[in-house]
Amino acid sequence: MTRIALVGAGSVEFTRNLLGDFFAYPELHDATIVLHDIDPDRLKTAQRMASWVAQAMGADPTIEAHLDRRAALKGADFVVDTIQVGGARAIQIDFDIPARYGLHYTINDTINVGGVMRGLRTIPVVLGIVRDMEELCPNAWFLNYTNPMSMLVWAVGERSQVKTVGLCHSVYWTVHDLAGYLEVPFGEVQALSAGINHLAFILRLERNGEDLLPALDRAVRAGRVPDDDLVRAELYRRLGYYATESSVQQAEYCPWFIPKGDGVARFHIPIGEYINRATRNLETFADTKRRLDAGEPFELERSGEYAAVIVHSILTNEPARIVGNVMNRGTLIKNLAAEASVEVPCFVDGLGVHPIAVGSLPLQLAAYIHPAVDAQALTVRAALDHDRDAIYQAVMQDPQVQAGLDLDQTWRLTDELIAAQLPWLPQWLGGASPD
């Protein structure tokens, strides 16, 4: 019987979407779904939601719920990671302390100072999960959705042989959006993208063999892009390729929008968007509990996530193509760091996930991505080698920090963030969590 463990299942809405994807495949109707979370209330709610989804989709799985992670992982075939170390409290700190230094962010979870702090909080926990997997389910696949994606995949790749792929929906929804701009059916569009997570680009866009990039160029230059995507449109005009992560996040990955002139207003950049999302998520969780109590139905539709596609393809040997985050090993994208985590097309079949080499990126795209890889490398070094200096050096790479702070301010900012987040940081930093 296929055993799928969801670690961080208390993210109930995401868990609902994932389970809807799994149960869309009849072959997974009798799977064992194992839920794990450290919050008893969220775990209980996730278990209730899992039962509702199964019934709604005519599935008959075995559903288990465990507060003990090792019990959840034992004998798993697939482990899906959706944890968020520190939760809403840590996220608020990631925004509040930089704001006192005049730094403003939208999401702040990838390469900026918040990404560095999130990496320091999360890498030790993820490595703990992987160590448990090595003992309890060594042949399982580790499917990671947690951010900062590239840092986590990189750290696991450095320290473990567990089969790992990082999954993100940004490429899927970018292609969906571009199909809408071009007024062509999404299901008829094929795309090739490559880069690193949240900093990848569409290299080819076709409809049944027809090149759609000229039409996309006309759409962008004619202004047929909505207000919430103006940052990517502007970068397209300068770089010649469309970014695969939303304008909301793209705006903070470079120094040309948020801290410059009227960029926030002109490009409709939603400062503090992740704080708003965290608040909405808390409200959604409360509403989910109320609706479960009242017996109200929930909407179920395919989410565009790849976890279920991977599980189904490996189990049935039915081929599929996804976008995955994997170790570069110097062969997948030749002009990015050999040791980096990269986001590339992957072929999936009964033997697993097989990354597809894309060669070299256009020079301007590689140049745009390189600083982000450096920030990731420094954060991973800090976490794995317990190198405190590397934390400050990683924060130095944040484009918003570079645009707004001198080096003394950068060091003080980093010290304040470390001191404020000790409950979730590892012991080598003076924190309360295991190293």
N, C-alpha and C positions, 0 to 999 in steps of 0.2 A: 504494500500500500504506500503510495507517495505521501511523504511527510513534509509539509511546508511550514516552517517556523517564521512568524512575523515578530521581529524584535523591535519594540517601540510601537506596539499595536494600539497604545492609547491615543495615538493620532487617529481618532475614530473615523473621521470623514475620509482620510486617505486609505485607511484600512477597508472601509466600505467599498471604495472604488476598486482597490486591488482585488478584493474578494469577488466583486462583480465581474472583473476581467477573468479571474480564474474559473468561475462557474459558468462563464460563457462557453467554455469547452466541455462537452459531455464527458470527455475522458477524465476530467478532474472532479466530477460530481461526487465521487466517493473518496476523495483525498482526505488525509488527516491534516487539519488546520490547527496549528499550535500557536497560541497568542501569548506574548510575554510583554509585561510592562512593570515598572517599579512602583507605579501609582495604583493602589488597589481599586479605587473608584473608576479610574479610566479603564483598567483591565476588565472589570466587571461589565462596564458599558460596551467595550469592544466585543466581549463574548456575546452579549445580547444582540449587538448589531450583526455579528457573524451568523448567529442563528436566524435572524430575520432575512439576511441576504440569501442564505441557503434555501430557506423556505420559498422566498419570492422567486427564485430561479429554478426551483424544482430539483435542487441538489440534495444529496444525502451524505454530507461529510461527517467525519468524526471531529468534534471541536473540543480542544483542550485549552485551558488557561492556566498559566504558571507565573507566579511572582518570582520564582527561582529561575534564573536564566539557564543554568545548566540542565535543569529538568526539561526546559523547553527545547534545548538544542540537541538533546540525546537522540541519536538515530535519525536526525533530519537529513533529507535529500536536498533541500533548498532552504537557505536562510535569507530572509528579506529584512534589510536594516533600514529603519525609519526613525532612529532615535534623535532626540534633541537635548543635548546635555545642558543643564541649567535652565532650560525652558524660557518662559517669558521674562523672568527676572534677569537672567544673564543678557538676553537680547536688549532689554531696556538700558542696561549699563553700557553695552556696546555703542549705543546712540548718545546717551546722556553725557558721558565724560568727554568724548570728542566734541560734542556741541559746545562745551565750556571753552574749548580751544578754537571755536569758530569753524569746526569741521561739520559738514552736513552730508548725510547719506540717504540713499533710497532703501536698499536691502542690506548691504554691509555684511555679507556672509561668505564671500568668495576669496578675494585677494586684498581687500582693504583691511584697515586695522581690525574691524570686526571679524573678518575672515581669519586673520592671524589668531585672534583670541579664541574663536570658535574651534580652530584647528587644535590649539593647545588644550582646550577642554575635551575635545572629542577623540583625538587620536589615541590616547591611552585607553579609553573605553572600548573603542573599536578593536584595538589590538587585543584587549581582554576577551572580546567575543571570539576573535579569530583563534586565540590560544585555546579557548574552550572547544571550538570546532575541531581543531587539530586532534584533540583527545576524544571527543564525543561523536563527531560525525566528519571524519577526515576526508571523505569523498564528496561532501556536499558542496554545492555552489553557493558562494556568498554574493548576493545581489544587493548592492549598496545604493540607497536613495539619499542618504544623509549628506549634508553639506558641512564643510567645504569638500566637494566631491573629489577634485583632483588630489588634494592633500591626503585624503583618506585612502584612496586607491594607491597612491604613491607609497604611503607608509606601510600598508599591508604588503605591497609588492616587495618592499625592502626587507620585511621581517617574516614573511610566511610564504608557503607554497600552496595555501588554500586557493582553490579556483575562484577568481574574483572578477567581477565586472561591475562598473558603476553605471547607473541608469538615470537618465534625465529626460524630461519631456520637451525641452526647449526646441530641439530640431523639429520634432513632430509638429508642434504648434506654429513654428515659424513657417514651415512649408504650407501648413493649413492657411495661415494668414496671407502668404504670398499668392496662393491659389485664389483667394478671395479678391485680392487687389487686381488680379488678372482676369477675374470672372471666368475661371475654368474649374471643372470639377476636381476637388481635392483627390479623389480616388484615382484620377488619371495622371497625376503628377508624380514624376520620379525626381529625386534629388540626390546629389552627392555633396557631403559636407565634411569638413575636417578642421582640427585645431585642438584646443583644450576645452574642458567643460566651461560653458558660459562665455568662452572666447573662441568660438569656431565660426566658420563662414561657409556660405553656400557656394560651392565651386561649379556645380552644374545644376540646371533646372530644366526638365524636359517634360513634354506631354506626348507620349507615344512616339518618341523619337524626334519631335520638334523642339528646337532650342527655344526656351521661354525667356532667356536672359535679355534679349533685345526688347521684348515687350515689357519686362520688369524695368529696364532702364527708362523706357518712355513713361511708364507709370510714375516712377519716382520723380523724374524731371518735370512731369506735368503737375506734380503736387497731388497725386491721387493716393496719398498715404495719410491715414488718420492722425489726429493730433497726438495720440498716445504712442506713435511710432516715429516721431520726427527725428529723434537722436540717431536711430539706425539709418534713416534716409539720408541724413547729413553725412554720416560716416561712409555710406555707400558712395555718395558723390565724391568723396575724397580718396577712398581706398579702391573703389571699383568692384567691391564684393559686399554682399548683404550678410550682416552678422546674424547668428542663430539665437542669440539671447535677446530678450526684450529690451526696448529702449529704457525701461525703468532701471534695469541693472547696468546696461551699457553706459549710461550717463556717468556712473561713478568709477568705471574702469579706466578712465582717462581724465586728464586735467583740463579739458577744453569746454566743458559744459557747466558744471555746478559752480565752480569758483570764478567764472569769467563773465563779467558784465551782466547782461539780462538773460543769461542762458537758461536759468530755471524757469522763468516765465515764458520765454520765447519758444522753448522746446517742450513745454508742458511736463516738467520733471517733478514727480510727486515725492518731495523730501519726506522722509520718515514713513515711507509706504509700508515697510516691514512691521513697524510698530502697530500701524493700523490693522495689518493682517493678523498679527498676534492677538490683538483685541477682538477682532471678528472671530478668530478661531475659538477663543474662550466663550464667546457668545454662542457660537455654533454648537460647541460641546454641550452647553447647558440646554440649548434648544433640542439637541438630539436626545438627551435623556428625557426631556418632557415628551417628545414625540413617541419615543419607545414606550413610555408609561401609558400614553394615550392610545397606543396601537395605531398610530398614523403611518401611512406608507412613506417611503423615500423614493427619490428618483434614481434609477439605475441606467447607466449607459456606458459604453466603452470609453475608457479614460484616455487612451493614447499612451499609456505606460507599457513598458516592454517586459515586465517580470513574467506575466502570464504567457506571453509569446515564447519566452525562453523556456519556461517549464514545459509547455506543451510541445515545443519542437524537440527538446531533448528526450522527452518521454515517448513521442510517437515517431521520431525521425522524419517528421514533416518539415521541410526546409523553410526557413524564414530569414528575413534580413532586418536588422535593427541598427541603431547607433549606440555604441558602447564606449565606456571609459576604461582603458586598459593601459598597461605599461608599454611605453614606446619601444624599449629595447634597441633603440637606434635604427629600427628598420621600417616603422610604420609611417612616420613623418620625418624625413631625413634632415630637414633644417630646423627641427626643434631638439631640445636636449635629449640625448639617448636615454637618460635615466628618468625622464619625465613621465607623467600620466597624460595620455592624449585621448581625444575623442574622435573616433573613426567609424566608418561602416563596419559591421560585423555580420558574418554569415553564421546561422545557427542550425544545427542538425542533431542527430542522435549522439554524436560524439562531443558536442559542446558548442562553445562560442569561439568562432575563428575570426580574429581581426583581419581586415583587408588593408594592405599597404597602399598609401595614396601618393608616395613619392615626396617631392618637395612642395611646400606651399609657395604661392607668389611671394616675392621678397618683402613687399610692403606688409603683408599679413603676418609673416614670421616676425618682422620687426615690431609690429604692434603687440604680438603675443609674448615676446621674449621677457619683458619686465615682469609679467604675471607669473611666468614659470620660475623666475628668480625668487619672487616672493614666496611661492609655494616651496621651493627647494630649501629656503632658509627656515621656514616654519617647520618643515619635516625634520630638518637637521636639529632644530631646537628640541623638538619633541622626542626624537629617537636618541640623541646624544646628550640630552639634558644640558644643552648649551644656551645659557641665558643671553649671551651676547647676540646670538642669532635672532632672538626675538626682536630686539631693537633694530637690527639690520633688516629684518623682514618688514617691520612697520615703516622703515625708511623708504621702502619701495611703493608704498601706497601713493597713488597719484594725487589724492586729495591732500595728504600730508606734505608731499613735495611742493604742492602749489601754495600751501598756507602756513607751514610751520618752519622754524629754524631747527637745528639739531638739538639744542638744549630743550626746546619745547617738545620735540619728538620723544626724547628720553623721559621727560616728566610725564607726558601723556601715557607712555607705556607703563611706567611705574604705577601710576594711578589705576590703570586698568587691571594690572596684575593684583594689586592690593584689594581692589573691589571684588575680584572674582575668585578669591581663594577658596570659597566653598566648593567650587567645581574644578579647580586646577589641581594638578598632580603634586605629590608630596615633595618632589625635588624643587618645586617652586615655592614651597612653604604652604601648599594647599592641603585640602582634606581628602582628595581622591588618591587611589593607588597610582603608582607610576606606570 
